[in-house]
Amino acid sequence: MNIQEMMKQAQKVKMKLEKVQAEVGERTVEGTAGGGMVVVTCNGKNEILKVKIEKEVVSPDEIDMLQDLIVAATNQALTRAQEMMQTEVAKVTGGMNMPGLF
């Protein structure tokens, strides 16, 4: 393969990656904690879109627990969003490691 063909291939992969990243950026995932008492929704861009808290866990006496549940659900949602993006990008790159992609 000559250098021009390699550059064309690289450009095609880049375009596919940009398309996948845009599509995945619009998808949403959820993270939950406390058996679903706290649910955090984020998108593939790692933006938190929504936090749902069941009223049963809102108690002035248990603020520390509620805060912990929010952190746990948020971290789970962000991890799932990152995994979703990595999975979709791997489909385009064939699992090839591309430094600086994320």
Backbone bond lengths (Angstrom), bond angles and torsions (degrees), N, CA, C in turn:
res aa  C-N    CA-C-N  psi(-1)  N-CA   C-N-CA  omega(-1)  CA-C   N-CA-C  phi
1 M - - - 1.445 - - 1.532 107.93 -
2 N 1.327 117.57 131.01 1.454 119.40 179.22 1.531 110.45 -85.37
3 I 1.308 115.52 173.12 1.460 121.07 -174.56 1.536 112.38 -64.19
4 Q 1.336 117.13 -36.14 1.467 119.50 179.03 1.521 111.52 -65.47
5 E 1.318 116.83 -40.37 1.461 120.15 177.76 1.521 110.55 -65.01
6 M 1.328 116.05 -40.35 1.471 120.11 178.55 1.528 110.42 -62.84
7 M 1.330 116.67 -40.44 1.457 120.37 179.83 1.538 110.82 -66.63
8 K 1.326 116.93 -38.57 1.461 120.52 177.04 1.521 110.79 -63.71
9 Q 1.338 115.82 -43.42 1.472 120.40 178.18 1.518 110.68 -61.96
10 A 1.332 116.00 -43.77 1.464 120.34 180.00 1.529 110.40 -62.10
11 Q 1.307 117.32 -39.85 1.463 121.46 179.11 1.530 110.76 -64.91
12 K 1.337 116.24 -40.85 1.467 120.17 178.46 1.528 110.59 -62.85
13 V 1.328 116.18 -44.16 1.468 120.43 179.19 1.521 109.77 -63.01
14 K 1.323 116.26 -42.44 1.470 120.11 179.37 1.525 110.81 -60.17
15 M 1.318 117.12 -44.09 1.466 120.84 179.62 1.525 111.32 -64.18
16 K 1.337 116.81 -41.40 1.466 120.31 177.89 1.524 110.66 -63.45
17 L 1.343 116.46 -42.02 1.457 120.52 179.69 1.521 111.34 -62.78
18 E 1.306 116.79 -43.10 1.463 120.16 179.09 1.529 110.64 -62.05
19 K 1.320 116.19 -39.88 1.464 120.41 179.05 1.530 110.53 -65.58
20 V 1.330 116.37 -45.67 1.466 121.07 179.86 1.521 110.09 -62.58
21 Q 1.329 117.20 -44.79 1.457 119.88 -179.43 1.530 110.94 -61.54
22 A 1.324 117.31 -39.86 1.464 120.12 178.67 1.528 110.92 -65.93
23 E 1.342 116.12 -43.10 1.465 120.04 -179.75 1.523 111.41 -65.34
24 V 1.324 116.47 -45.65 1.463 120.66 -179.27 1.525 110.15 -67.57
25 G 1.308 116.59 -32.64 1.458 120.18 178.40 1.511 112.88 -60.21
26 E 1.325 116.96 -24.73 1.464 121.56 179.97 1.534 112.57 -89.17
27 R 1.313 117.63 -15.12 1.474 120.28 179.15 1.522 109.75 -76.53
28 T 1.321 115.37 158.24 1.461 119.55 178.37 1.525 110.76 -122.61
29 V 1.314 114.68 154.18 1.460 123.01 174.52 1.524 107.22 -136.75
30 E 1.320 115.15 160.99 1.463 120.50 179.19 1.513 110.69 -122.47
31 G 1.301 113.86 149.06 1.457 121.94 169.54 1.514 107.05 -121.27
32 T 1.320 116.12 141.16 1.463 119.43 -178.01 1.518 110.37 -128.13
33 A 1.316 115.57 157.75 1.462 121.82 175.08 1.529 107.50 -149.77
34 G 1.301 114.14 158.85 1.459 119.23 178.70 1.506 113.02 63.85
35 G 1.327 116.25 37.27 1.462 119.68 179.45 1.525 113.00 65.24
36 G 1.328 116.07 31.62 1.457 120.39 179.38 1.517 113.97 91.04
37 M 1.311 116.92 5.79 1.465 119.85 179.78 1.533 111.41 -71.70
38 V 1.330 116.29 -26.25 1.458 121.88 174.91 1.522 106.80 -126.20
39 V 1.324 116.54 127.10 1.458 122.38 -179.78 1.529 108.02 -128.98
40 V 1.336 115.70 126.59 1.458 121.28 177.88 1.525 107.76 -116.31
41 T 1.323 115.86 130.61 1.457 122.08 178.71 1.523 108.38 -110.50
42 C 1.337 115.92 131.83 1.459 120.07 175.38 1.516 108.85 -136.96
43 N 1.324 115.54 166.02 1.453 119.55 179.54 1.531 110.55 -104.95
44 G 1.316 116.02 179.24 1.455 121.21 -178.78 1.510 114.26 -68.19
45 K 1.326 116.71 -7.58 1.466 121.73 175.91 1.526 110.64 -92.55
46 N 1.324 116.20 7.65 1.464 123.04 -177.33 1.526 112.68 62.29
47 E 1.325 116.24 36.05 1.451 121.38 175.23 1.525 108.27 -103.46
48 I 1.316 116.31 129.77 1.461 120.95 177.17 1.526 107.51 -74.94
49 L 1.324 116.22 123.14 1.458 121.69 -177.21 1.519 113.14 -100.49
50 K 1.342 115.54 -33.46 1.468 118.45 -173.64 1.523 109.54 -157.89
51 V 1.313 115.03 144.61 1.465 121.92 172.43 1.525 106.66 -127.33
52 K 1.335 115.70 124.41 1.462 121.06 178.81 1.524 107.67 -114.70
53 I 1.315 116.15 127.62 1.460 121.78 -179.50 1.525 108.19 -126.41
54 E 1.321 115.87 121.68 1.468 120.06 176.93 1.526 109.17 -69.72
55 K 1.308 116.05 140.02 1.459 120.23 -174.93 1.529 113.24 -61.96
56 E 1.322 116.79 -22.29 1.462 119.77 -179.59 1.532 113.29 -64.38
57 V 1.326 117.84 -22.84 1.465 119.44 -179.19 1.518 112.44 -98.72
58 V 1.321 116.85 4.18 1.463 120.45 178.27 1.524 108.09 -94.98
59 S 1.316 114.50 102.12 1.457 120.87 -179.78 1.528 107.83 -142.86
60 P 1.310 117.37 130.03 1.468 119.36 178.78 1.531 112.81 -57.28
61 D 1.329 116.07 -26.14 1.458 120.09 -178.71 1.526 112.67 -80.23
62 E 1.330 117.07 -13.28 1.458 120.06 -175.83 1.524 112.28 -127.26
63 I 1.307 117.07 37.51 1.466 122.12 179.63 1.526 110.64 -60.16
64 D 1.332 117.63 -40.42 1.464 120.28 -179.24 1.523 111.66 -60.14
65 M 1.340 116.54 -42.18 1.464 119.95 179.01 1.526 110.33 -65.09
66 L 1.322 117.83 -43.14 1.459 121.56 179.75 1.525 110.41 -61.40
67 Q 1.307 117.25 -43.54 1.460 120.89 178.02 1.525 110.98 -60.89
68 D 1.321 116.62 -42.51 1.468 120.76 177.99 1.529 111.33 -62.49
69 L 1.333 116.61 -40.67 1.463 120.22 178.88 1.531 111.29 -64.69
70 I 1.319 117.09 -40.14 1.464 120.54 178.66 1.524 110.43 -64.12
71 V 1.306 117.26 -44.29 1.463 120.85 178.50 1.528 110.88 -62.28
72 A 1.335 116.75 -44.77 1.467 120.51 -179.46 1.525 111.53 -62.85
73 A 1.327 117.39 -45.41 1.460 120.93 -179.84 1.523 110.98 -65.75
74 T 1.319 117.24 -39.63 1.465 121.08 178.75 1.515 110.86 -64.33
75 N 1.310 117.05 -46.63 1.466 119.98 179.36 1.526 111.49 -62.06
76 Q 1.317 117.18 -39.59 1.464 120.39 178.05 1.527 110.86 -64.50
77 A 1.321 117.50 -42.63 1.462 120.89 179.50 1.528 110.78 -63.50
78 L 1.324 117.42 -44.11 1.464 120.90 179.74 1.528 111.50 -64.99
79 T 1.326 117.08 -39.79 1.464 120.86 177.31 1.523 110.40 -62.83
80 R 1.318 116.72 -43.62 1.469 119.91 178.95 1.534 111.56 -64.24
81 A 1.321 117.18 -37.59 1.470 120.38 177.85 1.525 110.71 -64.55
82 Q 1.327 116.78 -42.34 1.462 120.22 178.32 1.521 111.50 -65.12
83 E 1.315 116.67 -41.85 1.466 120.57 178.26 1.524 111.07 -63.65
84 M 1.339 116.53 -39.78 1.454 120.80 178.66 1.533 110.12 -61.51
85 M 1.327 116.55 -45.30 1.462 120.55 179.78 1.523 110.58 -64.29
86 Q 1.312 117.93 -44.84 1.463 121.43 -179.63 1.521 111.36 -62.13
87 T 1.313 117.26 -40.70 1.464 121.40 179.43 1.525 111.13 -62.38
88 E 1.321 116.62 -45.48 1.461 120.48 -178.36 1.525 111.92 -69.69
89 V 1.316 117.03 -38.46 1.467 120.48 178.27 1.525 110.11 -66.97
90 A 1.329 116.99 -38.06 1.467 120.57 179.08 1.521 111.44 -62.38
91 K 1.332 116.70 -31.05 1.465 119.91 177.47 1.524 110.75 -64.37
92 V 1.330 116.39 -35.24 1.465 120.99 -179.35 1.521 111.22 -78.58
93 T 1.319 116.02 -41.14 1.470 120.15 -174.59 1.517 112.68 -90.25
94 G 1.308 117.03 -3.26 1.456 119.62 -177.66 1.516 112.55 68.15
95 G 1.325 116.11 24.86 1.460 120.91 179.60 1.506 113.64 83.64
96 M 1.341 116.86 -0.88 1.460 121.04 -179.75 1.523 109.18 -66.73
97 N 1.329 116.70 132.88 1.453 121.58 179.60 1.526 109.05 -74.53
98 M 1.332 116.71 125.63 1.453 121.40 179.55 1.515 108.16 -121.90
99 P 1.350 117.88 94.66 1.461 121.45 -176.90 1.530 111.63 -56.15
100 G 1.316 114.42 144.03 1.457 120.25 177.81 1.505 114.94 80.45
101 L 1.323 117.40 4.78 1.459 120.87 -177.79 1.511 111.42 -71.58
102 F 1.314 117.13 -36.20 1.475 120.27 -178.93 1.504 109.59 -111.14
